Amino acid sequence: MEKRERLLKSSEELDSADIGKQLKELDGLRQVWDAFSTKRKQLLSTLAMSQSDPDEDMRALATEELPLLEEELAEARSQMEELILSSITDAIEAQAVGAVLEVRPGVGGQESTLFTAEVARMYERFCEQKPADEDGSGEWQVEMLSSTSVDVSTSSSGSGAGLKEAIIEVKGKGAFKKLKFEAGVHRVQRIPATQSLGKLQTSTIAVMVLPISEGSENKADDLVDPKDVKVEVMRSRGAGGQHVNKTESAIRLTHEPTGITVSMQDSRSQHQNRTKAWAVLRARLLDRRLKQEVEGNRERRLAQVASMDRSDRVRTYNFPQDRVTDHRVNLSLNGIDSIMEGEHEPGTGLDYIMESLNIESDTRKIKALLESEEAEAAQASAGKK
């Protein structure tokens, strides 16, 4: 904790109010940690007394006292873990007002575009069906910001609709925290509708989850200055009818300092396309900052465990075996149809997978911080000798 305190005091990125708030949180964490450490030492001492004290009465007294001390230690640990989680909540996660989900095909050709469409629909339905009273977060607002369709030849119906890209905006309390671990490579195993040979095929898609922050395209803030963004207006390309193709309604934004580019042409309205493009640009810039902070935060070790292997294969959807497996928490669930429908069922489904990932992430963060504090305390104790 002393290291974190020194880092806070020397930080040039936080204002004095933020530093004061975080130092106060650290002070509270130190008090809870000290109370936990005292209880643990007391329990270990009493346990040793119950086993090796030469006085039989003292051994009996210590044995009688152990259950109460174990209960008090468990309560102290629970309070400490709760405070740890509140103190290490990512600043970007805390200020995020929602999330942008970007879903794109990977390996697998036309089958991959079909699965992209199915997963995008799964996320839309999941977010739309979220119970309003879940975690006191209320309903989420869901909008498909952009989608690029592609016709796919299938062996059964002749043709189907795949997607080359889907960008979904989800606004609401807790949306980014809930959805953030969906990022990564998702794998599907099934007999594709695109072939008539009946052979099992493995395809992949990629999912990105970006945090949404509030802001204006006309006013500079700590995330983006409109003067740094090149705005281009052009005619839309591809399907969409005469109006879309003959009017300059498409927008392309380029953030010149980073080279990040966002194009939007789904709407017939230039204003709507501009608004959507700015939302995606801000989300990508915020995600970029988040990754930079993760890379620069290795000293605490929390960043190392928080990524949950986002860029690696994260989940497999095995249709023949009616099973979805998340490889990060080694969790397998049956009922693939209800998962793909985005249904909310207690103790199962997509919501259960997301909750398991968040619990695993919190557990790793707590473990990493406790190990760090114990090592720091041991080092300080050794220095006093």
Summary of the structure (lengths in Angstrom):
residues: 385
radius of gyration: 26.0
end to end distance: 20.7
largest distance: 95.9
contacts: 1154
relative contact order: 0.11
helix: 51%
strand: 22%
